[in-house]
């Protein structure tokens, strides 16, 4: 495997993480994961825009070579031979003696790599089980930072209970899930938490919001409770890996009839159509 290190592509065996890299010691960094479909970087511009925003919010200077990042990523993809997979991009504040405050002269470190990733068709078609758990994350989850322990603990709790995802509840309000955004449908209204500091504005979330215009659904971006969630007709999650994925059971209670719902299926079809339109034939 080859790695992009700042603006140079080198073999993984030659990559070293300094013990005083602030990403390693403090989680002082940001990241993006971008889907590759048939050699196409899906929603590249939106991912890059969010990466730049995250850097600005954390006051991390962007590394040299950002203007040729897309070119370097394409070179990395070509060398990997991966046509369907993902690109992981990470930027840390850099290397400096360990102190909590920002260093004055550290240079940011950018790394990126490509991996194969198959579409999880079974989960997309059949749906998944989820649990609910307390949202213990920090108050700026709108920044896609390396600080993911709250997400990791929630996901682990889900796995231990035989579920695929953990839906997070702050107080009594559903925010999002451990690695995805949450949508809930009642009648012809589709509820989701508004974009603020309590959720990450997912790129797939943004795509689905646009696709919703082709359905009879009315989008309602408003906080809703766990109790309301359990009474919904349909629930689905969105993220880069799972795309549009039905949630058929939460906390061992069936959602609707325990099958992927009508509107969720319509949105899945709209997403599939979008991919077909984007991918060169």
N, C-alpha and C positions, 0 to 999 in steps of 0.2 A: 504493500500500500504506500502511495505517495501522499505527502502532506504539503499544503501551502503554508509556509512560515513567512509572515509578512508579505513580501513580493517574490519569494523564491520557492520553487517546488523541489522538495528533497524527499528522500526515502524515509519512511517512518523510523527505521533503525538509527538514523542520524539526528532525530529530533530529541532535544533535551528540555525538560521543564526545570527551570532554576528553583531551588528550594525557597528563594525569597521572592518569587513571582507573587504578586498580590492576589491574583486569581486563585492560586494554590493555597495561600495562607488566610485570605479574608473573603474569598468568593467575590472579589472586587473586579467584576467584569460583566460582560453581556454576551448574548449569543442569539443565533437564529438557526432554524432548521428548515430547509427548503426542499420541497418535493420535486423529483425529476420524473416526468412522464415521457417515455419514448424520446429521451434525449432533450426534452424541453424543461427549462427551469420555470416551474409554475409560480406565477405571481411574484416574479423576481423583484420588480420595482416596489411592490408593497412591503416585501420583506426588508429590502434595503432601506426604505424610508423608516421602518420601525427600528432597524438597527441604529440608524443615525439618531433617531429620537432618543433611544435608550442611552446612547453615549452622551448626548446633551444633558439628559436628566441627571446622570451620574457624574457629569463633568469629566468624562474620560476623553482626552484628545484623540481624534481619529488618527490611526497610523498612516505613515506615508504609503502611497501606492493604492489608496482607496479608489482613485479614479480609474485604475485598471483592474479593480477587483473582479468585475464580471468576466473580463478577458481571461484572467488567471483561473477563475472557477471553471470556465469552459475548457481550458487546457487541462485542468485537473480531471474533469469529467472524461475528456478524450483519452487521456493516459490510463484512466481506470477501466475504460471499456463499459462502464455502467450506463445502461439506457433507462432503467427503471429503478429508482432508489431515492437517496436523499443526500443533500449537502449540509454539513454542520459547519457553522462559522462562529468563531469565538474571538472576542477581543478583551484582553485584560489591561489593567492600568499600567502594568509593566513590573520591572524588577527594582527593588530598593530595600535597604535595611528595614527590618520589621518595626514600623510605627503605625499607629492607627490613622493619623492624619495623612493627607495626600503628600506624596513626595514631590519635590520641586523639579527634579530632572529625570524622572523615569520615562522611558519610551514605551508606548503601548505595544503589546504583542498580539498579532493576529495569527490565528491558526485556522485551517479548514481542511476537511477531508470528505470523501465521497464513499457511501456504502450502498450496496444493493438493498432494496426493500420491495417486497411484494405487496400488492394490494390485499388487505385482509377481507376477502370477499365473503367468507363465512360469517364473520361478525357483522358486516355491512348488511347482508341479506337476512340474517336470522335475528340480529339484535344481541344485546349484552345485558348482564345483570350488574347492578350497582348497589352501593351502600351510601348512607349519608354519614358524615362525620363533621366535627367542629372545624371551622376554618381558623387555623392557628398561625397563618402566615403573616408576614409584616404588612404594613399599610400602604405599600407602593408596588403592588403586584402588576400594575400597568406597565412597569419597567421589566423588560425581559432580561433579568439579571441571573447570575450564576447561583444566587441564594435560593435553593430549591428543597431544603430539608423538610419544610412543612408539606410540600407536595409529595416528597418521597415517603414520609411517614403515613400520609393519607393513602397513597397507592399501596403501600405494604399492608395496611389494615384491610384494604379491599381484597387483596390477593389472599390474605389469611382467612378471609370469610368466603372464599370461592367466587368472588366478583371480579369484574374487569376494571371498574372505575369507582372512585369515591367522589360523591357530590358533596361540596363543601357548604356549610351553613355557618354564617356569622350572626350571632344572636339567634334570631329565628328566620333570617333572610338567606335564601339560596344565592350564592355568588356565582360560582362556576364549579368545575371539577378539578381533580388533581392535575390533569394534563389536557383539559378540554373545556370548551364553553358549553353551556347548558341551555337548551330551548325546550319549552313546554307548551303544548297545544290544548286549548279547550274551545270546542266549537270551531269557529273560523278565526280565532285569535291565537297568535303565537307570542308567548311571553319569553323575555330574556332580560337578564340584568343589564342596566344601562352601562355604557362605557365610562368608568371613572377609576379611581385609584384602587378599587376593590377587585377588579378583574383585568385580565389581559385581553386586549382587543385582538382576538385571534384573526389571522389572515383568512382562514377558511370560514370563520364567523362572518367576516366582511363579505366574502363571496356569496355565502348563503343568504345574507340579508338582501343582496342585490337580486339573487335568483327568486326570492320570495315574491317579487313583483309579477312573476309569471304564474302565480297561483292565486287562489281566492283567499289566501291568508292575509290577515291584518297584523303587522308587526307591532307589538306593544313592548317598548323598552322601559320596564319599570320593575322595581324590587317586588318579589313575591315570596311567600313563606314556604317553609317545608310542608306544612299542612296542605297548602294549595297545590304544591308539587305532587303530592300523593293522590290528589283527586283529578289530575289532568287526564285527558283522553290519550295523549301521546307525549312522549319525551324522547328527545334525541340529543346527541352531543356532536360537536364538530372539532376536529383538529387536523393537523397536517397529515398524520398517519392514517386515522380512521375516517377521514372525509366527513360524510354525513352518516352517523351510526345510530340506529334505534336503541333505546333503553327500554327493555320489556319488563324489567322487574327491579324494584328498589326496596331495600330492606326486607326482602322476601315477600313483598307484596306486588302482585301483577299490576302493570300499568295498562289501562284499557282491557283488552282481551288477551294480553300477554303475547301479542304478535306485533310486528312492525306496522305502524299505522298508515292510513291513506296518505296524509299530507307529507309524512316523512318519506314515504316511497316516492311521491311526486318530486320532492326536492332532490332525492337521490338521482332520479331520472334526469332532472334538470342539470345536476352536476355532471353526470355522464355525458350529456349532450354538449356541455361546455368543453369538456376534455376533448371530445371528438372534433369540435370546431377549432380548437387551438392546436392540436397535433397535426403536423403535415401528413397528408395521405400519400 
